[in-house]
Amino acid sequence: MENNSDRFIGKYHSAVVKALGKETERVKAKIANVWVRDFLRSYPQEGKGFDGFLKDFKEFLERDLGFADEVKITAENEEIIVSVNGCRICAGNEILRSENANTMCPIIHTGLSAIFKATGKSPTFVGAEKETGKVGYCTLRYVV
């Protein structure tokens, strides 16, 4: 059940996206870059390898950003899969969708930037799969 804090975050997110208008894409990238700088400072990657990156990035998303109830990250072949349960940002995007407005998910760009900066691999975002009927549940897929 949604609490006042979750409702506020959703309304705040949708208001910020509306206020940004055409600047949304540029600001989304800046938000991601700030978060990735924080990640790289908090979780140095030297000597940890790819598995260490995945573990640390999951902890950063779940614990430090705290944007969702649960985050799982797995790697299969050349694909990185980020499963998100209980995302607070999605509530704001649902408000925007109901008004036929553009949405913004800075987590997608954060993944792209973190993968590149921490591993040197050049990722491609291949899509987000929403869980039908559940706001805040999705799977983000990247190929490296």
KAQUIDA-V425140 format. One record per pair of residues at least 12 apart in sequence whose C-alpha atoms are under 10 Angstrom apart, sorted by sequence separation. I is the first residue (numbers start at 0). J is the second residue. D is the distance in Angstrom with one decimal. If there is no record, write none. Layout:
BEGIN
i->I j->J d->D
i->I j->J d->D
END
This chain:
BEGIN
i->43 j->55 d->8.9
i->57 j->69 d->9.3
i->58 j->70 d->8.3
i->70 j->82 d->5.6
i->71 j->83 d->6.7
i->91 j->103 d->8.9
i->92 j->104 d->8.0
i->110 j->122 d->8.7
i->111 j->123 d->7.1
i->126 j->138 d->8.2
i->127 j->139 d->4.5
i->128 j->140 d->8.4
i->39 j->52 d->10.0
i->42 j->55 d->6.4
i->57 j->70 d->6.4
i->58 j->71 d->9.3
i->69 j->82 d->8.1
i->70 j->83 d->4.8
i->71 j->84 d->8.7
i->89 j->102 d->9.0
i->91 j->104 d->9.8
i->110 j->123 d->9.8
i->111 j->124 d->7.0
i->126 j->139 d->6.0
i->127 j->140 d->6.4
i->41 j->55 d->9.2
i->42 j->56 d->8.1
i->56 j->70 d->9.8
i->57 j->71 d->6.5
i->58 j->72 d->9.7
i->69 j->83 d->6.0
i->70 j->84 d->6.4
i->88 j->102 d->9.8
i->89 j->103 d->8.9
i->110 j->124 d->8.6
i->125 j->139 d->7.9
i->126 j->140 d->5.5
i->127 j->141 d->9.4
i->56 j->71 d->9.9
i->57 j->72 d->6.2
i->68 j->83 d->7.9
i->69 j->84 d->5.1
i->70 j->85 d->8.9
i->88 j->103 d->8.5
i->89 j->104 d->7.9
i->124 j->139 d->7.8
i->125 j->140 d->5.5
i->126 j->141 d->7.5
i->39 j->55 d->9.6
i->42 j->58 d->9.3
i->56 j->72 d->8.3
i->57 j->73 d->9.5
i->67 j->83 d->6.7
i->68 j->84 d->5.8
i->69 j->85 d->6.7
i->70 j->86 d->9.2
i->88 j->104 d->7.1
i->108 j->124 d->8.5
i->124 j->140 d->6.1
i->125 j->141 d->5.5
i->126 j->142 d->9.9
i->38 j->55 d->8.5
i->39 j->56 d->9.3
i->42 j->59 d->8.1
i->54 j->71 d->9.2
i->66 j->83 d->9.3
i->67 j->84 d->6.1
i->68 j->85 d->4.9
i->69 j->86 d->8.2
i->88 j->105 d->8.8
i->107 j->124 d->7.6
i->123 j->140 d->8.6
i->124 j->141 d->4.5
i->125 j->142 d->6.9
i->38 j->56 d->7.4
i->41 j->59 d->8.4
i->53 j->71 d->9.4
i->54 j->72 d->7.6
i->66 j->84 d->9.6
i->67 j->85 d->4.9
i->68 j->86 d->6.7
i->88 j->106 d->9.0
i->122 j->140 d->9.9
i->123 j->141 d->5.4
i->124 j->142 d->6.5
i->53 j->72 d->6.5
i->54 j->73 d->9.1
i->66 j->85 d->8.1
i->67 j->86 d->4.1
i->68 j->87 d->8.6
i->107 j->126 d->9.1
i->122 j->141 d->6.2
i->123 j->142 d->5.2
i->124 j->143 d->9.0
i->38 j->58 d->9.7
i->39 j->59 d->9.7
i->53 j->73 d->7.4
i->66 j->86 d->5.7
i->67 j->87 d->5.9
i->107 j->127 d->8.7
i->121 j->141 d->9.9
i->122 j->142 d->5.4
i->123 j->143 d->6.5
i->35 j->56 d->9.5
i->38 j->59 d->6.4
i->53 j->74 d->8.2
i->65 j->86 d->8.9
i->66 j->87 d->5.6
i->67 j->88 d->8.3
i->121 j->142 d->8.5
i->122 j->143 d->4.4
i->37 j->59 d->9.0
i->38 j->60 d->8.8
i->41 j->63 d->9.4
i->61 j->83 d->9.3
i->65 j->87 d->8.9
i->66 j->88 d->6.9
i->67 j->89 d->9.5
i->120 j->142 d->9.5
i->121 j->143 d->5.8
i->50 j->73 d->9.3
i->60 j->83 d->9.8
i->66 j->89 d->9.6
i->120 j->143 d->6.0
i->35 j->59 d->9.5
i->50 j->74 d->8.7
i->57 j->81 d->8.4
i->119 j->143 d->9.8
i->34 j->59 d->9.3
i->38 j->63 d->8.5
i->49 j->74 d->9.6
i->57 j->82 d->10.0
i->81 j->106 d->10.0
i->118 j->143 d->10.0
i->34 j->60 d->9.4
i->37 j->63 d->9.2
i->38 j->64 d->9.6
i->53 j->79 d->8.8
i->81 j->107 d->9.5
i->37 j->64 d->9.9
i->114 j->141 d->9.2
i->53 j->81 d->9.8
i->115 j->143 d->9.0
i->34 j->63 d->9.5
i->81 j->110 d->8.7
i->110 j->139 d->9.0
i->114 j->143 d->8.5
i->34 j->64 d->8.2
i->110 j->140 d->9.5
i->111 j->141 d->7.7
i->79 j->110 d->9.5
i->110 j->141 d->8.2
i->111 j->142 d->9.7
i->107 j->139 d->7.2
i->111 j->143 d->9.7
i->106 j->139 d->9.1
i->107 j->140 d->9.0
i->107 j->141 d->9.1
i->79 j->114 d->9.3
i->66 j->106 d->9.1
i->93 j->134 d->7.6
i->64 j->106 d->9.9
i->92 j->134 d->9.3
i->93 j->135 d->9.3
i->79 j->122 d->9.1
i->91 j->134 d->10.0
i->92 j->135 d->9.5
i->78 j->122 d->9.1
i->79 j->123 d->10.0
i->89 j->133 d->9.9
i->90 j->134 d->6.6
i->91 j->135 d->9.9
i->77 j->122 d->9.5
i->78 j->123 d->9.4
i->79 j->124 d->9.5
i->82 j->127 d->9.6
i->89 j->134 d->6.3
i->90 j->135 d->6.8
i->60 j->106 d->8.6
i->78 j->124 d->9.7
i->81 j->127 d->9.4
i->82 j->128 d->9.4
i->83 j->129 d->9.6
i->84 j->130 d->9.6
i->88 j->134 d->9.6
i->89 j->135 d->5.0
i->78 j->125 d->9.3
i->80 j->127 d->9.8
i->82 j->129 d->10.0
i->83 j->130 d->10.0
i->87 j->134 d->9.0
i->88 j->135 d->7.5
i->89 j->136 d->8.3
i->85 j->133 d->8.9
i->86 j->134 d->7.7
i->87 j->135 d->6.6
i->89 j->137 d->9.3
i->60 j->109 d->9.5
i->84 j->133 d->9.4
i->85 j->134 d->7.5
i->86 j->135 d->4.2
i->87 j->136 d->9.9
i->60 j->110 d->9.6
i->84 j->134 d->9.0
i->85 j->135 d->4.6
i->86 j->136 d->6.6
i->84 j->135 d->6.0
i->85 j->136 d->5.9
i->86 j->137 d->8.5
i->83 j->135 d->7.2
i->84 j->136 d->4.6
i->85 j->137 d->8.9
i->83 j->136 d->5.5
i->84 j->137 d->6.9
i->56 j->110 d->8.7
i->82 j->136 d->7.6
i->83 j->137 d->5.4
i->84 j->138 d->8.9
i->82 j->137 d->6.0
i->83 j->138 d->6.1
i->81 j->137 d->8.3
i->82 j->138 d->4.4
i->83 j->139 d->8.0
i->56 j->113 d->7.9
i->81 j->138 d->5.6
i->82 j->139 d->6.4
i->8 j->66 d->9.8
i->56 j->114 d->8.9
i->80 j->138 d->6.7
i->81 j->139 d->5.0
i->82 j->140 d->8.7
i->80 j->139 d->5.8
i->81 j->140 d->6.4
i->79 j->139 d->8.2
i->80 j->140 d->4.8
i->81 j->141 d->8.4
i->52 j->113 d->9.1
i->53 j->114 d->8.9
i->56 j->117 d->9.5
i->79 j->140 d->5.9
i->80 j->141 d->6.5
i->52 j->114 d->8.2
i->78 j->140 d->6.8
i->79 j->141 d->5.1
i->80 j->142 d->8.8
i->78 j->141 d->5.5
i->79 j->142 d->6.2
i->53 j->117 d->9.9
i->77 j->141 d->8.3
i->78 j->142 d->4.4
i->79 j->143 d->7.5
i->49 j->114 d->9.4
i->52 j->117 d->7.1
i->53 j->118 d->10.0
i->77 j->142 d->5.5
i->78 j->143 d->6.3
i->52 j->118 d->7.5
i->70 j->136 d->9.9
i->72 j->138 d->9.6
i->74 j->140 d->9.7
i->76 j->142 d->8.9
i->77 j->143 d->5.4
i->68 j->135 d->9.4
i->69 j->136 d->9.6
i->70 j->137 d->10.0
i->71 j->138 d->9.3
i->72 j->139 d->9.5
i->73 j->140 d->9.9
i->74 j->141 d->9.4
i->75 j->142 d->9.5
i->76 j->143 d->9.1
i->49 j->117 d->8.8
i->67 j->135 d->7.9
i->68 j->136 d->9.9
i->70 j->138 d->9.7
i->72 j->140 d->9.9
i->74 j->142 d->9.5
i->48 j->117 d->9.4
i->49 j->118 d->6.8
i->66 j->135 d->9.9
i->67 j->136 d->9.1
i->74 j->143 d->10.0
i->48 j->118 d->7.9
i->34 j->105 d->9.5
i->38 j->109 d->9.9
i->47 j->118 d->9.9
i->49 j->120 d->9.9
i->34 j->106 d->9.4
i->44 j->116 d->9.7
i->45 j->117 d->8.8
i->31 j->104 d->9.7
i->32 j->105 d->9.6
i->35 j->108 d->9.7
i->44 j->117 d->6.3
i->45 j->118 d->9.6
i->31 j->105 d->5.9
i->35 j->109 d->6.4
i->39 j->113 d->8.1
i->43 j->117 d->8.5
i->44 j->118 d->8.1
i->12 j->87 d->9.1
i->13 j->88 d->8.8
i->16 j->91 d->9.0
i->30 j->105 d->6.7
i->31 j->106 d->7.1
i->34 j->109 d->7.0
i->35 j->110 d->8.5
i->38 j->113 d->8.0
i->42 j->117 d->9.6
i->12 j->88 d->6.8
i->13 j->89 d->9.6
i->15 j->91 d->9.6
i->16 j->92 d->8.9
i->27 j->103 d->7.2
i->29 j->105 d->9.0
i->30 j->106 d->9.2
i->31 j->107 d->8.5
i->32 j->108 d->8.4
i->33 j->109 d->9.0
i->35 j->111 d->9.7
i->36 j->112 d->9.6
i->9 j->86 d->9.9
i->11 j->88 d->9.5
i->12 j->89 d->9.0
i->13 j->90 d->8.5
i->14 j->91 d->8.3
i->26 j->103 d->9.8
i->27 j->104 d->7.5
i->28 j->105 d->7.1
i->31 j->108 d->5.9
i->32 j->109 d->6.9
i->35 j->112 d->6.8
i->36 j->113 d->8.6
i->39 j->116 d->8.3
i->9 j->87 d->6.6
i->10 j->88 d->9.5
i->12 j->90 d->8.4
i->13 j->91 d->4.7
i->17 j->95 d->8.2
i->23 j->101 d->8.9
i->24 j->102 d->9.9
i->27 j->105 d->5.3
i->28 j->106 d->9.8
i->30 j->108 d->8.8
i->31 j->109 d->4.4
i->34 j->112 d->9.5
i->35 j->113 d->5.6
i->39 j->117 d->7.3
i->8 j->87 d->6.7
i->9 j->88 d->6.2
i->11 j->90 d->10.0
i->12 j->91 d->5.2
i->13 j->92 d->6.3
i->16 j->95 d->8.4
i->23 j->102 d->8.9
i->24 j->103 d->7.9
i->26 j->105 d->9.0
i->27 j->106 d->9.0
i->28 j->107 d->9.6
i->29 j->108 d->9.4
i->30 j->109 d->8.0
i->31 j->110 d->8.2
i->34 j->113 d->8.9
i->35 j->114 d->9.4
i->38 j->117 d->9.3
i->7 j->87 d->9.6
i->8 j->88 d->7.2
i->9 j->89 d->7.3
i->10 j->90 d->7.9
i->11 j->91 d->7.2
i->12 j->92 d->7.5
i->13 j->93 d->8.5
i->14 j->94 d->9.5
i->20 j->100 d->9.6
i->21 j->101 d->9.7
i->23 j->103 d->7.3
i->24 j->104 d->9.7
i->27 j->107 d->9.4
i->28 j->108 d->6.4
i->29 j->109 d->9.5
i->31 j->111 d->8.9
i->32 j->112 d->7.0
i->36 j->116 d->9.3
i->5 j->86 d->9.4
i->6 j->87 d->8.6
i->8 j->89 d->9.7
i->9 j->90 d->4.8
i->10 j->91 d->5.6
i->13 j->94 d->6.5
i->14 j->95 d->8.8
i->20 j->101 d->8.6
i->24 j->105 d->9.2
i->27 j->108 d->7.4
i->28 j->109 d->7.8
i->31 j->112 d->7.2
i->32 j->113 d->8.5
i->35 j->116 d->8.2
i->5 j->87 d->6.2
i->8 j->90 d->7.9
i->9 j->91 d->3.6
i->10 j->92 d->9.1
i->12 j->94 d->9.2
i->13 j->95 d->5.9
i->23 j->105 d->10.0
i->27 j->109 d->9.0
i->31 j->113 d->8.6
i->35 j->117 d->9.1
i->4 j->87 d->9.4
i->5 j->88 d->9.0
i->7 j->90 d->9.6
i->8 j->91 d->7.1
i->9 j->92 d->7.4
i->10 j->93 d->9.9
i->12 j->95 d->9.2
i->13 j->96 d->9.6
i->17 j->100 d->7.8
i->6 j->90 d->7.6
i->7 j->91 d->9.0
i->9 j->93 d->8.3
i->10 j->94 d->7.5
i->16 j->100 d->9.0
i->17 j->101 d->8.2
i->24 j->108 d->9.9
i->28 j->112 d->8.8
i->5 j->90 d->7.9
i->6 j->91 d->8.4
i->9 j->94 d->7.5
i->10 j->95 d->9.4
i->16 j->101 d->7.9
i->17 j->102 d->9.0
i->1 j->87 d->9.7
i->5 j->91 d->9.4
i->9 j->95 d->9.6
i->16 j->102 d->7.1
i->13 j->100 d->9.2
i->16 j->103 d->6.9
i->13 j->101 d->9.5
i->15 j->103 d->9.8
i->1 j->90 d->9.5
i->13 j->102 d->7.9
i->12 j->102 d->9.4
i->13 j->103 d->8.7
i->12 j->103 d->8.6
i->12 j->104 d->9.8
END
